Amino acid sequence: MSAPDDPASVLATPDLPDAKTLKRWFVTTNHKDIGLLYLGTSLFFLVFGGVLALLMRSQMWVSRAPGEGILGPVAYNQAVSAHGLLMVFWFLSPFAFGFANYIVPLQIGAKDLAFPRLNALSYWLYLFSGLLFGVSFFQGTSFSGGWTMYAPLSVPTFLPSVGATATILALVLFTASVTVGSVNFITTIHRMRAKGLSLWNMPLFSWTILLTVWMMLFAFAALLAALLILSSDRILGTTYFAQTSPGGSLLWTHLFWFFGHPEVYIVFFPALGIMAETFQTFTGRRIVGRKWFIASMILVALQSFFVWMHHMFLTSISLNAKTVFMATTIGISLPFDLMVFALIYTMKKGDIRFSTPFLFNFGALVLFILGGITGVFLGAVVLDYEFRGTYWVVAHFHYVMVGGVTALVGGLYYWFPKLTGRMYDEFLGKVHFVMYFVGFNLLYFPMFIAWETPRRVFAYQTELEPWHQIATVGGFLLGSSFLVMFYNLYRSAWDGEEASARPWEYASTAEWTVPSPPPLENFPGYPDYTSGELEFRDEEEVHAETAGGDAHGATAAADGGTAASDGGTAASDGGAVVTREGATPPATPVETEHDGHVSHASVWPVIVSLGAFLTLLGASGISEGSFVDGMAGDVYLGFLVAGGIVTVSSLVAMTMEPFDGPVVEWAAQWPFGDVENTKLGMWVFLASDVVLFGAFIGAYAFVRVAYGWESWHHLIPAAHVPLPGLINTYLLLTSSFTVVIAMVAAQRRKQLWVVGSLSATFLLGVGFLINKAMEWSHLFHVHEAGFPDGWGLSTNIASSTFYLTTGLHGAHVAVGLLITLYMIVRAARGAYLGEEEPIEYFGLYWHFVDVVWLFLFPLFYIV
């Protein structure tokens, strides 16, 4: 292929404004733009959380009594809680996913993510969730119960402020962003890799992102269940976590830490991928034992869901259970040992170049080793009794989590030339590293020595003051190091030396084969690894071969057919790159014209997110079933109504907007080669929904066992009979049958039958909700012995579990009915005839809702 005169030229699309205009950043759906938005926003939240951390360290300069210092007890608790929440949720993972958005499609040879508008929606939901959290500081007080939000301290009895409710709802919005993003990345990586690029040969950073989003999909579903239940306790008045509820506080810890421990690896895995990439680039060697490295990551991702109970060693759980989880905790360290030794041996066999990205990633490895060693203490039941609730946990936690941040900062320097087309200042980069690394260890290592300091308390033994003063000095040094980074990167982005497509001598993955920054649609034609080296096919070649039946071709190594064995040497910049991670880049980056392109602009993701923000802001003004008193209550009601209208109308407009996504006719798609993108996306989303409902059902079973399985019946009025549930079972099963009829009718191009079957589905679903509403109304107003005021949401724990779990299911039915109504209107205009796939995808959702009811009916009406 010949290169055009200007290799850095890009193909603009008529619907995407210029990058220099503000409008571009509100309407863009391009993965590189979204990546930059994630990076910029997450760095803002880093500064937000960092300022709070410095306030805390200033307060702890000396041991103080309540009322002394710059922060009072409530303000200090808010600072501690907000710092933890901001760093764990709004900085760490979004910062990593800024790189993921920008780099992963380039590494796997895709033109964009599978669902560009959903990618934009994920970002805007993230941004507005952070804004909602920020608003909470202006609603009385923000959340002050610690980032773990332990119940019952998080219920209105102890935290009655509107701001605390807004914080929890902000996290709900954040989990929605994570779920949308996870579905998108899973679909993209499994379905849109360049032809010939098998999963096994995928670059390690993309591997870590794939494993991260799979963990996110399930872990955040459990967190969402916990947050919805907690929100219900605060807003509707249910009693899951009330002091009087059996097992309520233990239920929260189970739900939270089922999310919380995988979250450690969710945060660290992208950092691990960056470490692997930079170690290969700056040692000139591919990772030693690459296959074992990948296998270890897979094993850790699976094991991460089986270690959560080591956070609960101080609870009333039996010693046998604690012993089992102590074993799983120690066991999960073994795959990490293998990965650490692989990185160390890669350095030993390579020729290290101590550039800024490598320094930060080498520093991250050192810090993580220290964090891992100190974590072993907490994995032992006996030692955990001593260390839990002390600064030993704080120090260990930060050596692991902020150790991951160290690698992410290295990734920012590593990919900065690719993102901006400019080189950073190497001297300032090294100054940043020295300040960062010294400040980090001055801040956190003294905490191991002063470990007897209680967590989340600014009063401590006076003899520990010198160690805390050293830590405070280290905190300010660490914070100051980021000022150097911001200055360096800002100045370099405008005046730095122009970067080539491959500024690093041994960089070998596909993002280094295109100009810096990359063209809008990434690649010249279609990337192809079938020959063992990266080549580009034009439209005619692809269409010809696809028509010839060779669309799925042979799968070859993406790293070049002449890849060296573990630890082999990569050629320098002047020759072929044959590391396991990459392929031979073209001598000159090329860009060819395309006959078509994906759409890159849509205003609806930001408007949908704005509507969701207003809705949850309005809901934050409700406490135990009533809006706050006075004019503020009317304002919150207005936000709630306006937000609901904006959300629904903009979602409808978004579905009606003409939008072309990336084409996947030329891609490696194992193991989903026969599954269309939208169908796979629906399957993945439903997998998350399985965990959501599983957590709700598990919560019901947990509190019922805690109360007494048979004694539970005394909490339920005699008027709660199975007949309404039985009727609803028949209604939903029949509605599933009518959806199948609609799909068959669409295949046979029978418009009247399509409209009629969808209409029948809609009417049956409406009948389900009406019957449910009648049943609820009857139970609310029942008057019998033991229930003189009816059986409401807050009557007892049995009523709370019944209304909330069946209500969640009813909400799913309501969403399905809105989709059905939309499809009826389209079917009446002739849509879906001969193209039944949309009905099939909706059917997957509707059948899932019906199957869930088949579990709820016996649990809540018969057993």
N, C-alpha and C positions, 0 to 999 in steps of 0.2 A: 504494500500500500504506500502511496506517496503522500507526503505531508503537505498541507497548504503552506502558503508563504508565512502566515502568522499562526504558529502552533498554539498560541494561547487564546485564539479567537473562540468565542462562545456563540452558541445559537440561542438567541433570545426568543421567547414566545410572546405573542402579541398581548397576552393577558397578564403578564408579570411586569410590574413597574421596575424602573431602574433601582439598583441597590442603594443609590445615594438618596433616594426619596424615603420619607417616613412611611408612606403608604405601603411600600414593598414589604415591610416587616409586619404589617397587620394582615396582609392577604396571602403571604407566601405559604406554600405547602412543600417547597423543595427541601429535601432532607438536609442539605448543607446549611441552608438558612435557619432551619429549625435547630440544628446543632449549635450554631452560633448563638441563637436566642437562649438555648438551655445553658450554655457556658456563661454568658453574660449575666443571666438572672441568678444562677446558682452562686456566682461570685458575689453578687449583691447580698444574698442571704448569708454567705460566709462572713462578710463584713458585719452584718447585723448580729449574727451569733457571736462573732469575735468580740465586738464591743461589749456585749453582755458578759462574756467571759472575763474581760479585763475589769469590768465593774465588780464582779465576784472576787477576783484576785485582790483588788484594792481593798475590798471589805475585809479580806482575810489577812491583811498585812500584819495585824496583831489580833489576838483573841479578844473578842468584844462581847459585851453584854447586849441584850436586846435594846434597840433604840440608839445605840452608838454607831458611829461610822456613817458612810454615805448612803447605805441602804438599811431600811428597817426590815423586820422579819418577813412581812408580807412581800415587800419589794424584792428581797433577796430570794424568797421562794419562787417568785415570778421569774426572776432572772435565771435561776438554776433550771427551772422547767422549760422556759422558752429557749435557752441556750441548747439544751439537749434535743428538744423537738426540732429546732431549726437545723442543727447540724446533722442529725440522723436522717430527717425526712427531706428538708428543703435544700440542703447543700450536697451531701455526700453522693447519693444515687443520681440526682439530676446532673451534677457535675460530670459524673462518669458517662451519663447518657447523652451529654452534649457531644462527647467524643464518639459514642456509639452511633448517634444519628449521622454524624459527619463521615465517619470512617468505615463503618461496617458495610454499607452498600458499595463503597469503593473497593473494599477488600474482597468482597464476594462477587464482584462484577455485575452489580445491579444498577439500573438507572435511577432508582429511587426505592423507597419502601413500598410494600405491597399496597398500602392504603394511605396515600399522601395526605388527604384531608383529615383522616383520623390521627395521623402523626401531628398535624397542626393542632387538632383538638386536644390531644394529650398535652402538648406544651401549654396551651392557653388555660386548660383546667389546672395545671400545675401552678401557673402564675397567679391565677385568681384564688387558688387555695391559699397561697402565701399571702396575698393581699387580705384575705379574710382573717388569717391569723394575725396579721398586723393590726387590723381594725379592732381585734379583741382587746388591745391595750387601751382603747378609747371607750370601752363599754364597762366602766367600773374598774374591774381588775381582770387581767388575763388569767389563764390557767396557772395554778400555783401548786399542783399536787405531784410534781415530779414527772419526768418524761415517760415513765412507765405507767402513769395514771392509775395506780393501784386503787381498787375498790375496797371498802366503801368510801374512801377519802375523796373520790371523784364525783360523788352524787350530790344533789343540791343541799342536803343537810349540812355538808361541810364546805362545799364550794357553790354558793347560791348565785354567783355573779353571771350576768349575761355573757361576759367575755369568756368565761370558762366553757359555756355551751358553744360559743362561736369557734373556739379552738378545736373542740371535738368535731364540729361540722366541717371545719377546714381540713381536718385529717380525712374525713369521709370523701371530700372533693378530691383530695390528693390521691386516695386509693382508686378513685374512678380514673384519674389520669394514668396511674400505674397500670391498671387493668387494660385500658385502651392501648397503651404503649406495648405491653407484653404481648397481646394478641397480634399486634402489627409486626413486631420483630420476629416472633415465632413463625408466623406465616412467611415473612420475607426470607429468613435464613433457610427454611426448609424448602421453599418453592422457587427461589429466584437466584440461586447461585449460578455462576457462569457454567456453561456446558463443560463437562469434564472435571469440575471441581467437586470432589466428593466431600462429605462431611469430615471424613478422617483426615483429609489433606487441607482443610480450611485453616486459615491463619489463627494463631492462638488467641489473639484479642477477640476475634469474632467468636471463637469457641467459648471464651469466658462470658461474652454477652449472651450467647444462646443459653448457656446453663443458668445465667443470672435471671433471664426473663422467665424461664421455666420455674425457677424457685419463686420469683415474684408472683407468678400467676396464682400459685397455691397459698403462699405465705400471706400475701396481702388480702386474699379472700377471707382467711381466718381473722385477720385484723379488722376487715370491714364488718364481719359479723359482730366482733366485740364492740366496735364503735357504734354500730346501729343499735345494739342492745343498750349501751350506755347512753346514747342519744335519746332512746325511748324512755329510759328511766328519768332523764332530766326534762324532756319535753312533754311526754305523754303521761308520766307518772307511774310507769310500770315499776316492779319491785325486784328485779333480778338481783341487784347489788345492794339492796337495802340491808341495814344491820341485822334486821330480823329474818332475812332470807337464808334458808339453809344452804351452806356451801357457796354463797355468793362471792365472797372475796377469793376463794380458791378457784372458782369458775373463771374469774377474770384472769388470774395468773396463768391458768392452763391455756386460755384463748390467746392471751397476749404473748406468752413465751413460745407458743407454737409458731407464731409469727416471728418473735423477737430473736430467736437464735438463728434461724435461716437468714434473718436480716444481716447478721454479722458477715455471712458469706456473700450475701447479695451486695453488700457494700465493698467487700474485699476482692471479689472475683475480677471485676474490671481492672482494679489496680494490679492484680496478679497478671492479667493479660498484657498490660502495659509493661510490667517488669519483664515478661518473657520477650516481648517485641524489642525492647531497648537493649536487653542483654544480648540478643542475637545480633542486632545492628552494630553495637559498639564493642563486641568481642570478635566479630567476623565469623562466628560459629552459630550453627543452629542449636537449639536446646538439646542437650544430651538426654537421651531417653524420652524423646518426644511422645511416643505412643503411651509410655507409662505415665508421663506427665498428664496427658489427656484423660487416661483411665482414672488417675487419682482425682482429678477434678470432678469427674462424673460420680465417683464414689463419695466424695465429700458432699456434693449436691444432694445425693440421695440420703446420706447419713444425717444431714443437717436437720431433717425433720424428726429425728429420733433421739435428740439430746436435750430437748427443751426443759426437761424436769430438773436438770442440775441447777437451774435458777430457783428451785423450790425446795432445796434441801432443808431449809429452816421451817417448813410447813409440817402439817400433821401427816403427811404421806408416809406409808409404811417403810421400814428400813429396807425390806427386800426390794421394793420399787426403786428406792434411792440407790441401792447397790447396783441394780441393772443399769440405771442411767449414769452412774459413775463409770461403769465399764464402757458404755457407748461414748461417753465424753472422752475418755482416754483413747478409745479406738479411733475417733475421728482425727486425732492428731497424727496418726501414722501416715495416711496419704499426704498430709502436709509436710511431714518429714521428707518424704520422697521428692516432693516438688522443690523444697529448699535445697536438698543435696543436688538436684538437677541443675538449679541455678548456680550454685557454688562451683560445680564441676565444669559448667559451661565457661565460667570465668577462668578457671584453671587452665583449660585447654585453648582459650582464645587469646587474642592480642587486644587488651583493653585500651579503649580511647576514653579518657576521663572528661568527656563533654558534660555540659550541665544536665541533660536528660539522664545520662548514665549515673551521675553523682546522686541525683534524687532517687533513682530507682535502687541503686546500691544501698543508699541510706534507708530506704523503705524496707529492704530485706533485713538489715541489721535490726531495725526497730521491731519488725514483726517477729524476729527470732526471740527478742527479749520479751515481747508481749506474749508469745506462745509459751515460753518457759514459765513466766509468772502465772499464766492461766492454768497450768497444771495443778497449782496449789488449790485453785478454786474448784477443780474437778474432783477433788477428794472430799468425801463427806465430812470427815473429822476436821480437816483444815478449813473447810468452808464455814463451819460453825464459828470459827475464830475470825475469819477475814470478812465475811459477809457484812455489808453495811459500813465498811471502813474505806479509807482512802487507798487501800491496796486494790480494791475493785476499780476505783476511779483511775488509778495509774495503769493497771493492766488494760482496761477498756480503751484508754487513749493510746497506749502503745500499739494496740491492734488497729483501731479505727483510724486514728490520725496517722499511723504508719501507712495505712492505705491512702490517705490524702497525700502523703509524701510522694507516692508513686504517681498519683493523678497529676500532681504539679509537674513531675517529670514528663508525663504525657503531654502536658500543655506546652512545654518547651520543645518536645520531640516533634509534635505536629504543628507547631506554630508556623513554620515555613510553608507547610501545605495549606493551612487555613488562610494565611495572609499574603503569601507570595514574597515575604520578607524574612530575613534572618534577624534573630534577636541579638543583643549585645552579650557575647560570651563572658566577658569580664563581670558584668553586672549579674549575670546568671549565677556565676560561681560565688559572688559576694552574697547573693540571696541564699544560696545553699548553705554557706558557712553560718550565716546568721540564723537561718531556719533550724539547722541541725543542732547548733549549740543552744539556741533558745528552747527547742523542743525538750532536750534532755535536762536543761536547767529547770524547766517547768514541771516535767512529769516524774523524773527519777527521784527527787526528794519526797515525792508522795509515797513511795515505797518505804522510805525511812520513817516518815511521819504517818505510817499506816494506821495508827490508832485513832487518828482524827475521824470523827463520825461523818458520814456522807450528808450533804445537804444542810449542814449546820455550820455557822460561822464562829461558834464558841468552841474552843478546844484547849488542851493543856498548854499552859504558857511556855513550858520547856520546849515545845515544838515550834515556837515562833520563828527561830532562825531558818528552819527548813521551809516554812511557808513564805518567808520573805525572799528566799532564793527562788522559790517557785514563781512568785509574783514578778521578780526581775526577769526570769526566763519567759514568762508570759508576754511581757511587754517587748522583749527582744524578738520573740516569735512573731508577734503582731507587726512589729516594725519591718520584719523581713518581707512581708507582703507589700509594703509600700515600695520597696525596691523592685519587686516583681511587677507591680502595676506600672511604675514609671518606665521600666525597661520595655515591657511589652507595648505600652502605649506609644512611646517614642519610636520603637522599632517598626511598629505597624505602619508608620508614616514615612520614616526616614531610614529604615534599615536597609541593608544590602539586599538587592533582589535575589530571591531564591530560585534555584533551578528546579526542575521536576523532581530530581532526586538529590537533595543536598547532602545526605548521609551516604558515605562510601559503600556500606554494605546493606543498605535498606533494600528489601527484596519483595515486599508485598505489593499488591496491585495498585494501591493508592499512589505509589511513587512512579508509576508509568504514565501519569497524565500531568498536565501543566499545574503549576502552583500559582493561584488556587485553581481547582479543577473547573472544566467547562460545566455549563448548567446541567447537561445530561450525562456528564461523567466521562463516557468512553467514545472512541471513534467506532461506531458500529457496535457489534456484539462481541464481548470478550469470549475466548474459547481456549480451554486448556487441554483439549483432546489429544494434541500432539505431545503433551508433556511440557510445553512452554506456552506462555501467554501470547496469543495471536488475536487479531481483530477481524471479524467477518462483517461484510457490508450487507445491506438489506437484501440484495438480489441473491447472494450466496445462501443466506439464512432461509429465505422463502423457497429457494430451489431445493435445498437439502431437506427442509421440513416437508415439502410436498412429496419428496422422494421416500418418506417414511423413516428417515434417520434422525428424527427430532431429538431422540434421547441418547444417541451416540454412545460411544464407549467412554467409560470413566477412567481418566488417567490422573496421575499425580499432578497436583497443582503446583508443585514446587520444582518441576523440571524433571525430565526423564533421567538426567545424570546427577540426581541428588546424591550427595554424599551420605554415608551412614552416620549414625549418631556421633555428633561431635566433629563432623567433616568440615573442611575449610571452604569458605565461600570466596569466590573470586572477587577481586577489587573492582572499583568502579569502571575500570577499563575493559573488563571482560564480562563473561556471562555470569549472572548471579544464579547459583545453583543450591541455595540453602533450601531446607525443607519448607520454609515459610513462603517462598516466592517463586517467581518464574523469570525468564529472561525478558527484561524490559526492552522495548524498541529503542534503537539508537537515538531517535528523536521522537518526542511525544507527538502524536498525530491527532488530528481532529477531522472527521469527515462529515459531510452533510447527511442529514436524516430526512426521510420522506415525511415522517410524522414525529410527534413528541407527546409526552404526557402533559396534562394541564398542571399548571404550577400556582394558580391563584384562586383563592376562595375566601370571601369575607365571613362566611357563616361559622367556621370554628370559633372565632373570637366572640361572635354574638351569642352563640350557644353557651359558651363559657361565662360570658357576662350574665346571661339569664340564670345560670346555675348559681353564680355568686350572689345575685340579688335574692334568689329563692332561699338559700341557706342563711343569708344575713337576716332575712325576715323571720325564718324559723328560729333563729337564735334568741329572739325576743319572747319565746314561749317557755313557760316554766310550769311543769306538771299540769298541762292542759289549758293554760290561760296565758294570754299576752300580759306583759308587764303593765302596770297601771299607768294611767295618764296619757298624755300626748305621745309619749315614746311608743306605747303600745299601738297606736294608730299608725305611726311611722313604720314600725316593723310589719304590721299587716299590709301596708302599702307596698313595701319591698317584696313581701311574699307573693302577693297577687301579681305585681308587675313582673317579677322574676319568672313566675309560672307561665305567664302569657308569652314573654320573650323566648323562654326555653322551648316551649312546644312549637310556636310559630316558626322559629329559626330552624328547628330540626326538620320541620316539614319543608321549608324552603331549601335546606341543604340537600334533602333527598331529591328534590325536583331540579336541582342545578345540573346542567350538563357538565360532566367532568370525566376526563379520560385518564385512567391510571396507567402505570407502566405495563408493557406487554411482556409475557413470560413464555412465549412460544419456543424460545431458545435458552434452555436452562437445565441445570441439574436439579432434580426435584425429589430424589429419594428421601424418605419413603412415601411421599405423597404425590407421586407423579400423575395419578389419575384423579386427584382431588383439586377442584378449582379453588382459587384463592379465597373467595367469599365463603365457600363451604368449609374450608379448613379454618378460617377465622371464626366461623360460627361454632365449630366443634371445640376450638380452643377456649372461646368465651364460655361455652357451656361447661367445660371442665372446671373453670373457675367457679361457676355457679353451683356445681356439685359440692365444692368445698364450702361455699357460703351456706347452702341449705344444710349440709352435713354438720356445720358448726352450730346452727340453730337447733337442729334435732338433737345433737350431742349435748347442747346446753340444757335442753328440756330433760333429757334422760339423766344428766348429772344432778340437777337440782331435785328431780323426783326421787332418785336413789338416796340423796342426802336427807330428804324429808322422810322417806319411807314409801316404798312402791305401793303398797296396799293402802297405807294411811292417806295417800294422796287423794283417794276418792272422797274423803270427808271435806275436801276443799272445793268440791264441784257440786253445784245444785242439781237436784233431780230433774229440773227442766232442761238440762243439757243432754238431749237425747240424740241417738245416731241418725234419725230419719233425715234431717236437713243435710248432713254430710253424705248420706247415701244418695240422695237426690242429686247433689252436686257431682258425685262420682259418675253417675250416669250421664249427666249433662256434659262433663268434660270428655268422657270416653267417646260420646257421640260426636262431639266437635272435632276430635282427632280424625274420626272417620270422614267427616265432611271436608277436611283439609286434603285428605288423600284423593277424594273425588275431584276436588278443584284442580289438583295437579294432573290427574289423568285427563280431565276435560281440557286442560291447557295443551297437553300433548296432542290431543285429537282435534284441537282448534275449534272447540265448541264454546263460543263466548257466553251464551246464555247459561250453560252449566257452570262455567267458571264463576260468573257473577252470583249465580244462585247458591253455589256451594260455599263461597266465601261469605255470603250474606247469612247463610245458615250457621256457619261457624261464629259469626259475630253475634247473632241472636242467642245462640246457646251460651256463649261467654257472658253476654249481658244477663241472661237468666241465672247463671252461676253467681254473679255479683249481687243481683237482686235477692236471691235466696239467702246468700251470706249476710246481706244487710238486714234482712228480716230476722234471721236467727240472732244476730248480734243485738238488734233492738230489743228482742224478746228477753235475752239474757241480761241486758243492761237494766231492765225494769222488772226483773223477776222478784217476787216477794214471797219468801218462804223461810222456814226456820234456819237460822244461821246466816241468812242473807237479807236482812231487812232493808238494805239500801241498794239491792240489786247486785249483779255480778259484773263489776266493771274492771277496767284495766288494772287498777291499783287495789282491788279487793284482797287478793292474795297472790302467791307465786304461781298457783295453777292458772288463774285467770290471765296473769301477765304472759305466761308462756303460750297459752292458747291464742290470745288475741294477736300477739306480736308475730308468732310463727305463721299462723294462717293469714295474718294481714300482709306479711312479706310475700306470701304466695299470691294473695289477691292483687297486690301491686304488680306482680309479674303478669297476671291475667289482664289487668287494666292496660299495661303497656302493649300486650299482644293484641288487644282490641283496637287500640289506636293504629297499630300497624295494619290490622285487618281492614279497618275503615278506609285507610289510605289505599290499600290494594283493591278494594271494591271500586273506588272511584276510578282508578287506573284501568281496571279490567273492563269497566263499562265503556271506556274509550278505546278498547281494542288491544290493550296490553296483554302480555303473557301468552298469546296464542302461538304455539310452537316454540316458545321460550319459557318453559315452566320452571326454570331454575330458581327465580325469586320465590315462587310458591314453595318449592322444595326447601329452601333455606329457612323460610318462615316456619314451615312445618317442623323442622328440627327443633326450633325454639318451642313451638306450641306442644309438640309431643313431650318434650322435656318437662314443661309445666304440668302436663297431665300425669306423667310418671311420678313427679314429686307429690302430687295429691294422693296418689295411691299409697304413699308412705304416711302422709299426714292423717289420712282418714282413720286407719286403725289405731294410730298412736293417740289421737285426741278424741276419738269417739267410742272406741271399743275396749282397748286394753285397760 
